[in-house]
Amino acid sequence: MFEQQLENSIFRFGGINAYRMPLTQELLADLVGISSVHVNRTLQQMHADNAISLVNSRLTLTDPDRLAE
């Protein structure tokens, strides 16, 4: 049931690789079973690698191929 709520919370937002993602880092951490600190560090690293952009609950996959590695 929670997975279904998650799917309903993530909506396409503009382009093919952009999504509205109104989830907190704490909720993401609970979903994947890691600490919110680790979620934050991972998101920061993906941003530094120019793989994602996360601004105002809009997640853009700027380099989807890099994320697939």
C-alpha positions in Angstrom: 0.0 0.0 0.0 2.8 2.4 0.9 4.4 1.8 -2.5 1.2 2.8 -4.2 1.1 6.0 -2.2 4.7 6.7 -3.3 3.8 6.1 -6.9 0.9 8.5 -6.6 3.2 11.1 -5.0 5.6 11.2 -7.9 4.2 13.0 -11.0 5.7 13.9 -14.4 6.6 17.5 -14.3 7.5 19.0 -17.7 10.0 16.9 -19.5 10.5 13.2 -19.8 13.2 13.2 -17.1 11.5 15.7 -14.7 9.3 14.7 -11.8 7.4 16.4 -9.0 8.7 14.7 -5.9 7.1 16.0 -2.7 8.9 13.6 -0.4 11.2 14.6 2.5 14.6 13.1 2.9 13.4 11.5 6.1 10.5 9.7 4.2 12.9 8.6 1.5 15.3 7.2 4.1 12.4 5.3 5.7 11.4 3.9 2.3 14.8 2.5 1.4 15.9 1.6 4.9 18.8 4.0 5.4 19.5 7.1 7.5 18.3 10.5 6.3 22.0 11.6 6.6 22.9 9.0 4.0 20.0 10.1 1.7 21.3 13.7 2.0 24.9 12.7 1.2 23.8 10.6 -1.7 21.6 13.3 -3.2 24.4 15.8 -2.8 26.9 13.5 -4.6 24.4 12.8 -7.4 24.0 16.6 -7.7 27.7 17.2 -7.7 28.1 14.6 -10.4 25.5 16.5 -12.5 23.3 13.4 -12.5 20.3 15.1 -10.9 18.9 18.5 -10.1 16.5 18.8 -7.2 14.9 22.2 -6.8 11.5 23.0 -5.1 10.4 19.3 -5.1 11.2 19.0 -8.8 13.6 16.1 -9.5 15.3 16.3 -12.9 17.4 13.4 -14.1 20.1 15.4 -15.9 22.2 12.4 -16.8 20.0 9.2 -16.6 22.8 7.1 -18.1 25.1 8.0 -15.2 22.5 7.0 -12.7 22.2 3.6 -14.4 25.9 2.8 -13.7 
